[in-house]
């Protein structure tokens, strides 16, 4: 089994997603999902697991695309410091 501990940068900007109050979303932490920004199980065999997010209201949520946010799963602007 290959163990990987570094996330893949899916994109260097956030994913804007319309979320629904009370609904759970599972953010891809590894960056390998083909269903970004959400988990599709591609983390299997790595050190990663998805991050559960429950929307507290209907709104646009900005999910991190670079996988370096300090505010998982939402974007905190960390992508601005990535080359």
PDB file of N, CA, C and O in Angstrom:
ATOM      1  N   UNK A   1       0.844  -1.187   0.000  1.00  0.00           N
ATOM      2  CA  UNK A   1       0.000   0.000   0.000  1.00  0.00           C
ATOM      3  C   UNK A   1       0.888   1.250   0.000  1.00  0.00           C
ATOM      4  O   UNK A   1       1.822   1.340   0.797  1.00  0.00           O
ATOM      5  N   UNK A   2       0.614   2.190  -0.864  1.00  0.00           N
ATOM      6  CA  UNK A   2       1.360   3.433  -0.931  1.00  0.00           C
ATOM      7  C   UNK A   2       0.763   4.427   0.038  1.00  0.00           C
ATOM      8  O   UNK A   2      -0.426   4.738  -0.044  1.00  0.00           O
ATOM      9  N   UNK A   3       1.571   4.932   0.955  1.00  0.00           N
ATOM     10  CA  UNK A   3       1.108   5.943   1.904  1.00  0.00           C
ATOM     11  C   UNK A   3       1.608   7.300   1.422  1.00  0.00           C
ATOM     12  O   UNK A   3       2.810   7.475   1.223  1.00  0.00           O
ATOM     13  N   UNK A   4       0.728   8.242   1.236  1.00  0.00           N
ATOM     14  CA  UNK A   4       1.094   9.585   0.800  1.00  0.00           C
ATOM     15  C   UNK A   4       0.615  10.572   1.836  1.00  0.00           C
ATOM     16  O   UNK A   4      -0.514  10.488   2.319  1.00  0.00           O
ATOM     17  N   UNK A   5       1.488  11.515   2.174  1.00  0.00           N
ATOM     18  CA  UNK A   5       1.107  12.462   3.213  1.00  0.00           C
ATOM     19  C   UNK A   5       1.115  13.903   2.719  1.00  0.00           C
ATOM     20  O   UNK A   5       0.954  14.819   3.525  1.00  0.00           O
ATOM     21  N   UNK A   6       1.296  14.133   1.425  1.00  0.00           N
ATOM     22  CA  UNK A   6       1.247  15.487   0.887  1.00  0.00           C
ATOM     23  C   UNK A   6       0.070  15.617  -0.072  1.00  0.00           C
ATOM     24  O   UNK A   6      -0.104  14.819  -0.992  1.00  0.00           O
ATOM     25  N   UNK A   7      -0.724  16.638   0.172  1.00  0.00           N
ATOM     26  CA  UNK A   7      -1.905  16.853  -0.665  1.00  0.00           C
ATOM     27  C   UNK A   7      -1.504  17.346  -2.048  1.00  0.00           C
ATOM     28  O   UNK A   7      -0.515  18.062  -2.205  1.00  0.00           O
ATOM     29  N   UNK A   8      -2.281  16.953  -3.038  1.00  0.00           N
ATOM     30  CA  UNK A   8      -2.130  17.434  -4.404  1.00  0.00           C
ATOM     31  C   UNK A   8      -2.930  18.726  -4.521  1.00  0.00           C
ATOM     32  O   UNK A   8      -4.062  18.803  -4.044  1.00  0.00           O
ATOM     33  N   UNK A   9      -2.349  19.731  -5.150  1.00  0.00           N
ATOM     34  CA  UNK A   9      -3.077  20.982  -5.372  1.00  0.00           C
ATOM     35  C   UNK A   9      -4.044  20.757  -6.529  1.00  0.00           C
ATOM     36  O   UNK A   9      -3.624  20.571  -7.671  1.00  0.00           O
ATOM     37  N   UNK A  10      -5.325  20.776  -6.232  1.00  0.00           N
ATOM     38  CA  UNK A  10      -6.342  20.552  -7.263  1.00  0.00           C
ATOM     39  C   UNK A  10      -6.473  21.783  -8.154  1.00  0.00           C
ATOM     40  O   UNK A  10      -6.574  21.663  -9.375  1.00  0.00           O
ATOM     41  N   UNK A  11      -6.473  22.963  -7.544  1.00  0.00           N
ATOM     42  CA  UNK A  11      -6.446  24.232  -8.275  1.00  0.00           C
ATOM     43  C   UNK A  11      -6.029  25.328  -7.315  1.00  0.00           C
ATOM     44  O   UNK A  11      -6.201  25.192  -6.104  1.00  0.00           O
ATOM     45  N   UNK A  12      -5.485  26.410  -7.840  1.00  0.00           N
ATOM     46  CA  UNK A  12      -4.976  27.506  -7.010  1.00  0.00           C
ATOM     47  C   UNK A  12      -6.011  28.607  -6.842  1.00  0.00           C
ATOM     48  O   UNK A  12      -5.702  29.794  -6.942  1.00  0.00           O
ATOM     49  N   UNK A  13      -7.232  28.193  -6.588  1.00  0.00           N
ATOM     50  CA  UNK A  13      -8.333  29.105  -6.296  1.00  0.00           C
ATOM     51  C   UNK A  13      -9.429  28.282  -5.626  1.00  0.00           C
ATOM     52  O   UNK A  13      -9.443  27.056  -5.731  1.00  0.00           O
ATOM     53  N   UNK A  14     -10.346  28.960  -4.939  1.00  0.00           N
ATOM     54  CA  UNK A  14     -11.418  28.208  -4.278  1.00  0.00           C
ATOM     55  C   UNK A  14     -12.474  27.724  -5.267  1.00  0.00           C
ATOM     56  O   UNK A  14     -12.575  28.218  -6.391  1.00  0.00           O
ATOM     57  N   UNK A  15     -13.252  26.750  -4.820  1.00  0.00           N
ATOM     58  CA  UNK A  15     -14.415  26.259  -5.550  1.00  0.00           C
ATOM     59  C   UNK A  15     -15.645  26.909  -4.934  1.00  0.00           C
ATOM     60  O   UNK A  15     -15.913  26.716  -3.748  1.00  0.00           O
ATOM     61  N   UNK A  16     -16.390  27.667  -5.708  1.00  0.00           N
ATOM     62  CA  UNK A  16     -17.630  28.285  -5.237  1.00  0.00           C
ATOM     63  C   UNK A  16     -18.757  27.267  -5.419  1.00  0.00           C
ATOM     64  O   UNK A  16     -19.038  26.824  -6.533  1.00  0.00           O
ATOM     65  N   UNK A  17     -19.396  26.905  -4.307  1.00  0.00           N
ATOM     66  CA  UNK A  17     -20.440  25.877  -4.334  1.00  0.00           C
ATOM     67  C   UNK A  17     -21.671  26.394  -3.596  1.00  0.00           C
ATOM     68  O   UNK A  17     -21.570  26.895  -2.476  1.00  0.00           O
ATOM     69  N   UNK A  18     -22.826  26.269  -4.232  1.00  0.00           N
ATOM     70  CA  UNK A  18     -24.086  26.596  -3.563  1.00  0.00           C
ATOM     71  C   UNK A  18     -24.404  25.455  -2.596  1.00  0.00           C
ATOM     72  O   UNK A  18     -24.619  24.319  -3.019  1.00  0.00           O
ATOM     73  N   UNK A  19     -24.433  25.762  -1.293  1.00  0.00           N
ATOM     74  CA  UNK A  19     -24.703  24.735  -0.285  1.00  0.00           C
ATOM     75  C   UNK A  19     -26.087  24.945   0.311  1.00  0.00           C
ATOM     76  O   UNK A  19     -26.641  26.044   0.279  1.00  0.00           O
ATOM     77  N   UNK A  20     -26.628  23.859   0.856  1.00  0.00           N
ATOM     78  CA  UNK A  20     -27.973  23.857   1.420  1.00  0.00           C
ATOM     79  C   UNK A  20     -27.901  23.671   2.928  1.00  0.00           C
ATOM     80  O   UNK A  20     -27.219  22.769   3.414  1.00  0.00           O
ATOM     81  N   UNK A  21     -28.597  24.515   3.664  1.00  0.00           N
ATOM     82  CA  UNK A  21     -28.619  24.445   5.114  1.00  0.00           C
ATOM     83  C   UNK A  21     -28.927  23.032   5.604  1.00  0.00           C
ATOM     84  O   UNK A  21     -29.881  22.401   5.150  1.00  0.00           O
ATOM     85  N   UNK A  22     -28.106  22.541   6.539  1.00  0.00           N
ATOM     86  CA  UNK A  22     -28.314  21.240   7.149  1.00  0.00           C
ATOM     87  C   UNK A  22     -27.722  20.073   6.379  1.00  0.00           C
ATOM     88  O   UNK A  22     -27.639  18.969   6.917  1.00  0.00           O
ATOM     89  N   UNK A  23     -27.312  20.281   5.148  1.00  0.00           N
ATOM     90  CA  UNK A  23     -26.754  19.197   4.335  1.00  0.00           C
ATOM     91  C   UNK A  23     -25.263  19.021   4.644  1.00  0.00           C
ATOM     92  O   UNK A  23     -24.541  20.000   4.837  1.00  0.00           O
ATOM     93  N   UNK A  24     -24.818  17.778   4.688  1.00  0.00           N
ATOM     94  CA  UNK A  24     -23.407  17.469   4.920  1.00  0.00           C
ATOM     95  C   UNK A  24     -22.686  17.313   3.586  1.00  0.00           C
ATOM     96  O   UNK A  24     -23.212  16.716   2.646  1.00  0.00           O
ATOM     97  N   UNK A  25     -21.485  17.854   3.520  1.00  0.00           N
ATOM     98  CA  UNK A  25     -20.614  17.764   2.350  1.00  0.00           C
ATOM     99  C   UNK A  25     -19.281  17.196   2.832  1.00  0.00           C
ATOM    100  O   UNK A  25     -18.869  17.447   3.964  1.00  0.00           O
ATOM    101  N   UNK A  26     -18.617  16.441   1.984  1.00  0.00           N
ATOM    102  CA  UNK A  26     -17.341  15.831   2.356  1.00  0.00           C
ATOM    103  C   UNK A  26     -16.249  16.340   1.431  1.00  0.00           C
ATOM    104  O   UNK A  26     -16.111  15.890   0.294  1.00  0.00           O
ATOM    105  N   UNK A  27     -15.474  17.293   1.946  1.00  0.00           N
ATOM    106  CA  UNK A  27     -14.418  17.966   1.200  1.00  0.00           C
ATOM    107  C   UNK A  27     -13.219  17.051   1.008  1.00  0.00           C
ATOM    108  O   UNK A  27     -12.766  16.395   1.946  1.00  0.00           O
ATOM    109  N   UNK A  28     -12.717  17.016  -0.206  1.00  0.00           N
ATOM    110  CA  UNK A  28     -11.525  16.236  -0.523  1.00  0.00           C
ATOM    111  C   UNK A  28     -10.302  16.909   0.071  1.00  0.00           C
ATOM    112  O   UNK A  28      -9.965  18.033  -0.301  1.00  0.00           O
ATOM    113  N   UNK A  29      -9.648  16.240   0.977  1.00  0.00           N
ATOM    114  CA  UNK A  29      -8.445  16.769   1.624  1.00  0.00           C
ATOM    115  C   UNK A  29      -7.177  16.404   0.851  1.00  0.00           C
ATOM    116  O   UNK A  29      -6.186  17.131   0.922  1.00  0.00           O
ATOM    117  N   UNK A  30      -7.191  15.294   0.118  1.00  0.00           N
ATOM    118  CA  UNK A  30      -5.984  14.804  -0.554  1.00  0.00           C
ATOM    119  C   UNK A  30      -5.701  15.499  -1.883  1.00  0.00           C
ATOM    120  O   UNK A  30      -4.552  15.538  -2.323  1.00  0.00           O
ATOM    121  N   UNK A  31      -6.729  16.049  -2.528  1.00  0.00           N
ATOM    122  CA  UNK A  31      -6.564  16.704  -3.818  1.00  0.00           C
ATOM    123  C   UNK A  31      -6.639  15.766  -5.005  1.00  0.00           C
ATOM    124  O   UNK A  31      -6.488  16.208  -6.144  1.00  0.00           O
ATOM    125  N   UNK A  32      -6.869  14.484  -4.772  1.00  0.00           N
ATOM    126  CA  UNK A  32      -6.859  13.488  -5.842  1.00  0.00           C
ATOM    127  C   UNK A  32      -8.240  13.178  -6.426  1.00  0.00           C
ATOM    128  O   UNK A  32      -8.331  12.509  -7.455  1.00  0.00           O
ATOM    129  N   UNK A  33      -9.290  13.640  -5.803  1.00  0.00           N
ATOM    130  CA  UNK A  33     -10.651  13.343  -6.248  1.00  0.00           C
ATOM    131  C   UNK A  33     -10.912  13.883  -7.650  1.00  0.00           C
ATOM    132  O   UNK A  33     -10.440  14.963  -8.005  1.00  0.00           O
ATOM    133  N   UNK A  34     -11.654  13.138  -8.429  1.00  0.00           N
ATOM    134  CA  UNK A  34     -12.107  13.602  -9.741  1.00  0.00           C
ATOM    135  C   UNK A  34     -13.420  14.356  -9.625  1.00  0.00           C
ATOM    136  O   UNK A  34     -13.989  14.775 -10.633  1.00  0.00           O
ATOM    137  N   UNK A  35     -13.906  14.534  -8.391  1.00  0.00           N
ATOM    138  CA  UNK A  35     -15.169  15.211  -8.114  1.00  0.00           C
ATOM    139  C   UNK A  35     -14.917  16.438  -7.235  1.00  0.00           C
ATOM    140  O   UNK A  35     -15.676  16.697  -6.301  1.00  0.00           O
ATOM    141  N   UNK A  36     -13.854  17.193  -7.529  1.00  0.00           N
ATOM    142  CA  UNK A  36     -13.482  18.344  -6.711  1.00  0.00           C
ATOM    143  C   UNK A  36     -14.627  19.331  -6.585  1.00  0.00           C
ATOM    144  O   UNK A  36     -15.355  19.549  -7.553  1.00  0.00           O
ATOM    145  N   UNK A  37     -14.806  19.935  -5.413  1.00  0.00           N
ATOM    146  CA  UNK A  37     -13.938  19.856  -4.250  1.00  0.00           C
ATOM    147  C   UNK A  37     -14.311  18.728  -3.285  1.00  0.00           C
ATOM    148  O   UNK A  37     -13.854  18.704  -2.142  1.00  0.00           O
ATOM    149  N   UNK A  38     -15.136  17.805  -3.749  1.00  0.00           N
ATOM    150  CA  UNK A  38     -15.652  16.768  -2.858  1.00  0.00           C
ATOM    151  C   UNK A  38     -14.943  15.435  -3.035  1.00  0.00           C
ATOM    152  O   UNK A  38     -14.353  15.161  -4.080  1.00  0.00           O
ATOM    153  N   UNK A  39     -15.010  14.630  -2.020  1.00  0.00           N
ATOM    154  CA  UNK A  39     -14.345  13.331  -1.972  1.00  0.00           C
ATOM    155  C   UNK A  39     -15.026  12.308  -2.883  1.00  0.00           C
ATOM    156  O   UNK A  39     -16.253  12.236  -2.957  1.00  0.00           O
ATOM    157  N   UNK A  40     -14.200  11.524  -3.570  1.00  0.00           N
ATOM    158  CA  UNK A  40     -14.717  10.396  -4.352  1.00  0.00           C
ATOM    159  C   UNK A  40     -14.037   9.090  -3.947  1.00  0.00           C
ATOM    160  O   UNK A  40     -14.169   8.077  -4.634  1.00  0.00           O
ATOM    161  N   UNK A  41     -13.301   9.118  -2.816  1.00  0.00           N
ATOM    162  CA  UNK A  41     -12.626   7.914  -2.325  1.00  0.00           C
ATOM    163  C   UNK A  41     -11.209   7.755  -2.830  1.00  0.00           C
ATOM    164  O   UNK A  41     -10.554   6.761  -2.516  1.00  0.00           O
ATOM    165  N   UNK A  42     -10.714   8.712  -3.610  1.00  0.00           N
ATOM    166  CA  UNK A  42      -9.367   8.613  -4.174  1.00  0.00           C
ATOM    167  C   UNK A  42      -8.267   8.646  -3.114  1.00  0.00           C
ATOM    168  O   UNK A  42      -7.114   8.341  -3.418  1.00  0.00           O
ATOM    169  N   UNK A  43      -8.597   9.005  -1.899  1.00  0.00           N
ATOM    170  CA  UNK A  43      -7.604   9.047  -0.819  1.00  0.00           C
ATOM    171  C   UNK A  43      -7.238   7.650  -0.317  1.00  0.00           C
ATOM    172  O   UNK A  43      -6.309   7.503   0.477  1.00  0.00           O
ATOM    173  N   UNK A  44      -7.941   6.653  -0.760  1.00  0.00           N
ATOM    174  CA  UNK A  44      -7.676   5.284  -0.316  1.00  0.00           C
ATOM    175  C   UNK A  44      -6.191   4.952  -0.503  1.00  0.00           C
ATOM    176  O   UNK A  44      -5.640   5.138  -1.588  1.00  0.00           O
ATOM    177  N   UNK A  45      -5.561   4.466   0.544  1.00  0.00           N
ATOM    178  CA  UNK A  45      -4.138   4.134   0.505  1.00  0.00           C
ATOM    179  C   UNK A  45      -3.229   5.290   0.869  1.00  0.00           C
ATOM    180  O   UNK A  45      -2.006   5.170   0.804  1.00  0.00           O
ATOM    181  N   UNK A  46      -3.827   6.420   1.256  1.00  0.00           N
ATOM    182  CA  UNK A  46      -3.029   7.578   1.675  1.00  0.00           C
ATOM    183  C   UNK A  46      -3.278   7.828   3.159  1.00  0.00           C
ATOM    184  O   UNK A  46      -4.013   7.092   3.817  1.00  0.00           O
ATOM    185  N   UNK A  47      -2.654   8.873   3.663  1.00  0.00           N
ATOM    186  CA  UNK A  47      -2.845   9.277   5.058  1.00  0.00           C
ATOM    187  C   UNK A  47      -4.021  10.240   5.217  1.00  0.00           C
ATOM    188  O   UNK A  47      -4.227  10.775   6.307  1.00  0.00           O
ATOM    189  N   UNK A  48      -4.786  10.471   4.169  1.00  0.00           N
ATOM    190  CA  UNK A  48      -5.855  11.458   4.175  1.00  0.00           C
ATOM    191  C   UNK A  48      -7.237  10.851   4.395  1.00  0.00           C
ATOM    192  O   UNK A  48      -7.479   9.672   4.136  1.00  0.00           O
ATOM    193  N   UNK A  49      -8.124  11.703   4.880  1.00  0.00           N
ATOM    194  CA  UNK A  49      -9.545  11.379   5.010  1.00  0.00           C
ATOM    195  C   UNK A  49     -10.307  12.651   4.660  1.00  0.00           C
ATOM    196  O   UNK A  49      -9.786  13.747   4.864  1.00  0.00           O
ATOM    197  N   UNK A  50     -11.522  12.537   4.142  1.00  0.00           N
ATOM    198  CA  UNK A  50     -12.302  13.735   3.825  1.00  0.00           C
ATOM    199  C   UNK A  50     -12.690  14.492   5.088  1.00  0.00           C
ATOM    200  O   UNK A  50     -12.707  13.938   6.187  1.00  0.00           O
ATOM    201  N   UNK A  51     -12.998  15.767   4.903  1.00  0.00           N
ATOM    202  CA  UNK A  51     -13.428  16.630   6.000  1.00  0.00           C
ATOM    203  C   UNK A  51     -14.922  16.890   5.840  1.00  0.00           C
ATOM    204  O   UNK A  51     -15.370  17.374   4.801  1.00  0.00           O
ATOM    205  N   UNK A  52     -15.687  16.564   6.882  1.00  0.00           N
ATOM    206  CA  UNK A  52     -17.149  16.758   6.861  1.00  0.00           C
ATOM    207  C   UNK A  52     -17.466  18.223   7.142  1.00  0.00           C
ATOM    208  O   UNK A  52     -16.919  18.830   8.062  1.00  0.00           O
ATOM    209  N   UNK A  53     -18.356  18.771   6.332  1.00  0.00           N
ATOM    210  CA  UNK A  53     -18.809  20.146   6.473  1.00  0.00           C
ATOM    211  C   UNK A  53     -20.324  20.136   6.408  1.00  0.00           C
ATOM    212  O   UNK A  53     -20.900  19.580   5.473  1.00  0.00           O
ATOM    213  N   UNK A  54     -20.981  20.747   7.397  1.00  0.00           N
ATOM    214  CA  UNK A  54     -22.443  20.864   7.397  1.00  0.00           C
ATOM    215  C   UNK A  54     -22.776  22.349   7.257  1.00  0.00           C
ATOM    216  O   UNK A  54     -22.369  23.171   8.077  1.00  0.00           O
ATOM    217  N   UNK A  55     -23.513  22.670   6.216  1.00  0.00           N
ATOM    218  CA  UNK A  55     -23.885  24.060   5.965  1.00  0.00           C
ATOM    219  C   UNK A  55     -24.850  24.548   7.040  1.00  0.00           C
ATOM    220  O   UNK A  55     -25.839  23.883   7.349  1.00  0.00           O
ATOM    221  N   UNK A  56     -24.554  25.717   7.608  1.00  0.00           N
ATOM    222  CA  UNK A  56     -25.438  26.263   8.639  1.00  0.00           C
ATOM    223  C   UNK A  56     -26.481  27.204   8.052  1.00  0.00           C
ATOM    224  O   UNK A  56     -27.332  27.730   8.768  1.00  0.00           O
ATOM    225  N   UNK A  57     -26.402  27.412   6.713  1.00  0.00           N
ATOM    226  CA  UNK A  57     -27.396  28.222   6.009  1.00  0.00           C
ATOM    227  C   UNK A  57     -27.245  27.983   4.511  1.00  0.00           C
ATOM    228  O   UNK A  57     -26.212  27.484   4.064  1.00  0.00           O
ATOM    229  N   UNK A  58     -28.252  28.330   3.747  1.00  0.00           N
ATOM    230  CA  UNK A  58     -28.157  28.295   2.288  1.00  0.00           C
ATOM    231  C   UNK A  58     -27.271  29.456   1.862  1.00  0.00           C
ATOM    232  O   UNK A  58     -27.550  30.603   2.211  1.00  0.00           O
ATOM    233  N   UNK A  59     -26.220  29.183   1.122  1.00  0.00           N
ATOM    234  CA  UNK A  59     -25.314  30.239   0.681  1.00  0.00           C
ATOM    235  C   UNK A  59     -24.307  29.676  -0.311  1.00  0.00           C
ATOM    236  O   UNK A  59     -24.341  28.491  -0.640  1.00  0.00           O
ATOM    237  N   UNK A  60     -23.410  30.539  -0.785  1.00  0.00           N
ATOM    238  CA  UNK A  60     -22.273  30.098  -1.572  1.00  0.00           C
ATOM    239  C   UNK A  60     -21.120  29.895  -0.613  1.00  0.00           C
ATOM    240  O   UNK A  60     -20.732  30.819   0.102  1.00  0.00           O
ATOM    241  N   UNK A  61     -20.568  28.691  -0.591  1.00  0.00           N
ATOM    242  CA  UNK A  61     -19.396  28.388   0.238  1.00  0.00           C
ATOM    243  C   UNK A  61     -18.200  28.281  -0.697  1.00  0.00           C
ATOM    244  O   UNK A  61     -18.319  27.795  -1.822  1.00  0.00           O
ATOM    245  N   UNK A  62     -17.051  28.737  -0.221  1.00  0.00           N
ATOM    246  CA  UNK A  62     -15.830  28.719  -1.028  1.00  0.00           C
ATOM    247  C   UNK A  62     -14.887  27.662  -0.450  1.00  0.00           C
ATOM    248  O   UNK A  62     -14.152  27.914   0.505  1.00  0.00           O
ATOM    249  N   UNK A  63     -14.929  26.479  -1.055  1.00  0.00           N
ATOM    250  CA  UNK A  63     -14.120  25.354  -0.597  1.00  0.00           C
ATOM    251  C   UNK A  63     -12.693  25.490  -1.140  1.00  0.00           C
ATOM    252  O   UNK A  63     -12.491  25.846  -2.301  1.00  0.00           O
ATOM    253  N   UNK A  64     -11.724  25.206  -0.294  1.00  0.00           N
ATOM    254  CA  UNK A  64     -10.322  25.312  -0.660  1.00  0.00           C
ATOM    255  C   UNK A  64      -9.987  24.376  -1.820  1.00  0.00           C
ATOM    256  O   UNK A  64     -10.363  23.204  -1.814  1.00  0.00           O
ATOM    257  N   UNK A  65      -9.277  24.905  -2.809  1.00  0.00           N
ATOM    258  CA  UNK A  65      -8.828  24.104  -3.943  1.00  0.00           C
ATOM    259  C   UNK A  65      -7.368  23.715  -3.848  1.00  0.00           C
ATOM    260  O   UNK A  65      -6.949  22.715  -4.431  1.00  0.00           O
ATOM    261  N   UNK A  66      -6.576  24.513  -3.103  1.00  0.00           N
ATOM    262  CA  UNK A  66      -5.138  24.240  -3.017  1.00  0.00           C
ATOM    263  C   UNK A  66      -4.793  23.227  -1.933  1.00  0.00           C
ATOM    264  O   UNK A  66      -3.686  22.689  -1.910  1.00  0.00           O
ATOM    265  N   UNK A  67      -5.733  22.968  -1.043  1.00  0.00           N
ATOM    266  CA  UNK A  67      -5.589  21.981   0.043  1.00  0.00           C
ATOM    267  C   UNK A  67      -4.599  22.425   1.119  1.00  0.00           C
ATOM    268  O   UNK A  67      -4.115  21.598   1.891  1.00  0.00           O
ATOM    269  N   UNK A  68      -4.296  23.723   1.178  1.00  0.00           N
ATOM    270  CA  UNK A  68      -3.370  24.255   2.169  1.00  0.00           C
ATOM    271  C   UNK A  68      -4.036  25.194   3.176  1.00  0.00           C
ATOM    272  O   UNK A  68      -3.347  25.805   3.994  1.00  0.00           O
ATOM    273  N   UNK A  69      -5.349  25.317   3.130  1.00  0.00           N
ATOM    274  CA  UNK A  69      -6.059  26.226   4.023  1.00  0.00           C
ATOM    275  C   UNK A  69      -5.854  25.864   5.498  1.00  0.00           C
ATOM    276  O   UNK A  69      -5.703  24.694   5.849  1.00  0.00           O
ATOM    277  N   UNK A  70      -5.853  26.863   6.326  1.00  0.00           N
ATOM    278  CA  UNK A  70      -5.832  26.659   7.773  1.00  0.00           C
ATOM    279  C   UNK A  70      -7.238  26.632   8.332  1.00  0.00           C
ATOM    280  O   UNK A  70      -7.429  26.482   9.539  1.00  0.00           O
ATOM    281  N   UNK A  71      -8.228  26.778   7.457  1.00  0.00           N
ATOM    282  CA  UNK A  71      -9.643  26.845   7.838  1.00  0.00           C
ATOM    283  C   UNK A  71     -10.426  25.742   7.120  1.00  0.00           C
ATOM    284  O   UNK A  71     -11.462  26.012   6.512  1.00  0.00           O
ATOM    285  N   UNK A  72      -9.936  24.511   7.188  1.00  0.00           N
ATOM    286  CA  UNK A  72     -10.554  23.399   6.466  1.00  0.00           C
ATOM    287  C   UNK A  72     -12.039  23.288   6.759  1.00  0.00           C
ATOM    288  O   UNK A  72     -12.432  23.340   7.924  1.00  0.00           O
ATOM    289  N   UNK A  73     -12.855  23.142   5.770  1.00  0.00           N
ATOM    290  CA  UNK A  73     -12.565  22.934   4.364  1.00  0.00           C
ATOM    291  C   UNK A  73     -12.641  24.208   3.524  1.00  0.00           C
ATOM    292  O   UNK A  73     -12.528  24.147   2.299  1.00  0.00           O
ATOM    293  N   UNK A  74     -12.831  25.353   4.167  1.00  0.00           N
ATOM    294  CA  UNK A  74     -13.070  26.586   3.426  1.00  0.00           C
ATOM    295  C   UNK A  74     -11.771  27.328   3.123  1.00  0.00           C
ATOM    296  O   UNK A  74     -10.790  27.227   3.860  1.00  0.00           O
ATOM    297  N   UNK A  75     -11.789  28.061   2.037  1.00  0.00           N
ATOM    298  CA  UNK A  75     -10.627  28.827   1.587  1.00  0.00           C
ATOM    299  C   UNK A  75     -10.287  29.935   2.590  1.00  0.00           C
ATOM    300  O   UNK A  75     -11.167  30.633   3.093  1.00  0.00           O
ATOM    301  N   UNK A  76      -8.991  30.076   2.864  1.00  0.00           N
ATOM    302  CA  UNK A  76      -8.524  31.194   3.707  1.00  0.00           C
ATOM    303  C   UNK A  76      -7.519  32.069   2.969  1.00  0.00           C
ATOM    304  O   UNK A  76      -6.867  32.918   3.576  1.00  0.00           O
ATOM    305  N   UNK A  77      -7.394  31.863   1.655  1.00  0.00           N
ATOM    306  CA  UNK A  77      -6.471  32.661   0.847  1.00  0.00           C
ATOM    307  C   UNK A  77      -5.065  32.081   0.757  1.00  0.00           C
ATOM    308  O   UNK A  77      -4.183  32.705   0.166  1.00  0.00           O
ATOM    309  N   UNK A  78      -4.839  30.913   1.324  1.00  0.00           N
ATOM    310  CA  UNK A  78      -3.513  30.292   1.297  1.00  0.00           C
ATOM    311  C   UNK A  78      -2.986  30.094  -0.119  1.00  0.00           C
ATOM    312  O   UNK A  78      -1.773  30.093  -0.330  1.00  0.00           O
ATOM    313  N   UNK A  79      -3.881  29.927  -1.091  1.00  0.00           N
ATOM    314  CA  UNK A  79      -3.457  29.716  -2.483  1.00  0.00           C
ATOM    315  C   UNK A  79      -2.646  30.883  -3.031  1.00  0.00           C
ATOM    316  O   UNK A  79      -1.882  30.713  -3.981  1.00  0.00           O
ATOM    317  N   UNK A  80      -2.804  32.065  -2.442  1.00  0.00           N
ATOM    318  CA  UNK A  80      -2.076  33.251  -2.915  1.00  0.00           C
ATOM    319  C   UNK A  80      -0.587  33.142  -2.667  1.00  0.00           C
ATOM    320  O   UNK A  80       0.198  33.830  -3.319  1.00  0.00           O
ATOM    321  N   UNK A  81      -0.176  32.281  -1.726  1.00  0.00           N
ATOM    322  CA  UNK A  81       1.232  32.112  -1.406  1.00  0.00           C
ATOM    323  C   UNK A  81       1.874  30.909  -2.060  1.00  0.00           C
ATOM    324  O   UNK A  81       3.017  30.572  -1.752  1.00  0.00           O
ATOM    325  N   UNK A  82       1.155  30.254  -2.962  1.00  0.00           N
ATOM    326  CA  UNK A  82       1.672  29.061  -3.629  1.00  0.00           C
ATOM    327  C   UNK A  82       2.177  29.436  -5.020  1.00  0.00           C
ATOM    328  O   UNK A  82       1.480  30.110  -5.778  1.00  0.00           O
ATOM    329  N   UNK A  83       3.381  29.001  -5.349  1.00  0.00           N
ATOM    330  CA  UNK A  83       3.961  29.284  -6.679  1.00  0.00           C
ATOM    331  C   UNK A  83       3.353  28.431  -7.747  1.00  0.00           C
ATOM    332  O   UNK A  83       3.726  28.544  -8.914  1.00  0.00           O
TER     333      UNK A  83
END
